Amino acid sequence: MSWLDIDVRDPTRILRLATDPLLSPGPLGGFDDSGAIGCWIVEHHGIERLYYQGWTLGVTVGFYAAIGAAERPAGRLDLPFERISSGPILDRCMREPVFVADPAVMVEGQTFRMWYQSGRSWTLQDGRALPSYDIRYAESADGIHWTIEGTNALTFEHPGEVAIARFCPLREADGSYKAWYSYRGNDWGYQIGYATSPDGLAWTRRDALAGIHNDAESWEGPMICYPFVFDSDIGRLMLYNGGRYGDAGFGLAILEQD
């Protein structure tokens, strides 16, 4: 897991580039021995906590995924993250029998709120096992020990849709919520969707209003995916990936004002 700094006013200008990883894959046999993907950072009580997705390779299916956490002192951008434990904070369980992955976390008052990717049934197509996943919700008092109730947050709506990933929620000043995410089918690539909610629990999909569509003739190629939306001093920005599951790199888009 690496990093770089860019100038948002001139995003092709790289200010700093990592020489060492923020987090490396875990030990052999661990839940993250095949990879660690950074998903979300929360600053709380002087600590930056990185929620990440750990991978292990499967036999009957391609992979298993679980959620881990690592920490460092807030503001110490020169330091790597240190795992809080060698095991995951969320993994397969009675309510989540397939996999859990890709967390987004907010702290509201005394409650940690998580929207995460919930594995659905794998299916066989032309001899390949294909995953399916949508978004569920959990809460915690400390951000480490989570109550999993199987609460659905966002699920499939389009014909042939099998996957929703990289759910990125924002809480607006009026207390309402907006979110951007990726969705795809087995026969069509990721697009970026959009949803709104009064409370972060009941979401209404408004994908036609996402504000961004891929340009197949550009560097983006067949799909755009994995959005991260944030506010800056030049406006609301979105980082996103292009190409097949992001293999073409990442881009930056700014919200146009009416």
N, C-alpha and C positions, 0 to 999 in steps of 0.2 A: 504494500500500500504506500503510494508516494504522493507528492504534492508539487504544485507550482503556484506562484503569484503572478497575476496578470494585471494590467492597467485596464479597468473597465471602460475608460474613455477611448482606449486604443487596445482592444483585446488581443491583437497580434503581438503586442509588446510584452515579453516575458521579463518580469522584474527579478524573480528568484526561482531557482529550480533546485529541488531536493537532491542531496547527495547520498542520503541514507533514508531507508524506509521508516514510515511512521509506525508500522506494525507489519510483522512478517507472519507467514503461516505458522501454525502451532506444531507441537511435537508429533512424531509418528504415532498414529492411532488416535489422536485427538479429534475433536469435532471440527477443527479448522486446519487439519494437516494438508489439505489440498488447495487452500486459498482463504484469504481474509479480505472482505470487501467493506470499506467504510461506508456507512449509511447516514449517520446523523450524529451531531455533536451538541450536547447540552452543557451550558455553564451553570453550576449550582454550588453555592457556598465555597467559592474559591477553587473549584475543581472543574476541569473540562472532562466530560465523560463521553467517550466515543462508543456508540452502539454500532456493532458491525455484524456482518453475515459471514459465518464460517461454513466451509464446504468440505465434504468428504465424498469420494467417489464410490458409486454403487456397483453392484453386479447385475441384478435383475432390472434396475433402473439406473439412469446415468449419474445421479448424485443424491446426496442428502444435505440439507441445510439446517442450521440452527443459529441462534442469536447470542453473541457474546458482548462483553463490555470491557473497555480499557480506559485508563485515566492518566491525567497529568495535571500539574498545577496550572491554573488559569493564567493565560498570557505568556506561558513559556513555549513559544512557537519553535524554539530550538530543540526541544526535548521530544523523543518518541513517546508513544503511549505505552503504558504497562498494563497487561491484563490484570483484572481483579481476581481472576481464578483461571485454572486450567480447563474448567468445564463451562458450558454455556449457561446463560441466565434463562433462556427459553429454548425448549427442544420439543421433540415429539412427546405427546402425552395422550391421556384419554380423550380430551376434547380436540386435540390436534394430532391425529394419528399419522399424517403424511409428512409434512415439514412445516417449519415456520422460518421466515426470512424477512429481510429488507425493512427494518423498523424505522418509523418516524416518531419522535418523542417530543412532547411539550410538557413543561412544568406550569401548572396553574394552581396557585395557592399551595396547599399541602399535598396535591395530587399530581403524580406523573401519569400522563396519558400517552398511550402508544397505539399507532395504527400500523399493522404489520401484514405481510404477505402470508396467506394461509394456503397450504397445499391442498388441492382437491385430488380426485382419483387420477392416477396415471392411466393412459390408454395406449393400446398398441395400434400403430399405423405402419403398414409395409414393413413389419418386423421390428420397428423402433418403438421404444417406450417414450411417450410424450407427456410432459407435465402440464398440469392445469392449476391455476391459483387465482384467488381474489383477495379482498382486503377485509380483515377483521380488527377488532378493537380490544384493548386490555387496559387495566389501571394498576397503579402501585403506589404505596406510601413512601418508598425510598428509591425507586427507579431500578432496583435489583430484583426484588421478590415481587412477582407479578401474579395477579388473579386472572386466570384464563377462564372465561365463561362461554367462549364460542360466539361472541357478539358480532354479528355481521355489520359491516360498515358500508362496503361498496361491492356490488357483484355484477354479473354479466347482463348485458342489455342488447347487444347487437347480434345478428345471426352469425353463427360460427365463432363467436368470441370464446376464448378459452383461458385468457390470462390477463391479469391486471397487475402492474408492477410499479415500483418507485412512486408510491403515494406521497405527495408533498403538500401538507396542509399549512395554511396561514390563518391566524386569527386577526380579524380586522378590528379597528378602533371601536366599532359599535358592538363588538362581542360576537358577531357572526363569523362564519368560517368559509374559506374557499380552498380548493385543492386542485392540483394538477397531477397527472399520472400517465402511465403508458398502458395501452390496451392493444391486444392483437388476437388473431385467430391462427390456427395451424396453417391456413392457406393464404394468409395475408399478414404483412409485417406490422410492427408497432406503429401506432399513431399516438398523439398526445391528446388526452381528454381533460375535462374540467367538470367540477361539481361544486355545489354550494350546500351549506348546512346552517341551521340556526344554533346548533349546539355541539357540533362535531360528532354526533352519533347518527342522526338521520340525514343522509345525503341524497341530493337530487342531481342526477347526471345531466350535464348541459354541454356535451362534447362538441357540438357545433360552435360553441362560444369559446373554445380553448384559445383562440387567437393566434394559432400557429399551425401550419401544415407543411409537410415536407415538399421540397422541390427535387423531384427525381432526376432532373437534369443538372443539378448542382453537386457539390461535394457530399450532400446529405444522402444521395442515392435512394435506396428502396424504402428507408424508414427513418423516422426520428423517434427518440425514446429517452427515458430516464430523466425527466425534468427536475430541476431544483430552482424554485422561485424565491426571490428575496428582494427586500427593499434597500435601496442605496440612495446616496445624495443626488444621483442623476435620474432616479426613478425606479420603477419596479422592473427587475431583470429576471431572465430565465437562462440558466445553464442547461444544455441538453446535448445528447449524443446523436450522431448521424451514422449512416451506414448499417451494415448488418450487425445488430446488437452493439452498436457503438464502435465498430472497427475502423470507421473513417475519422474518428476524433470527436471533439466537442465544439459546440458553438455557443454564442451568446446573443440573446434577443432582448429588446427593450419594449415595454408596453407602450403603445402609441396612445396619446391622450386625445380625446375628442375636442 
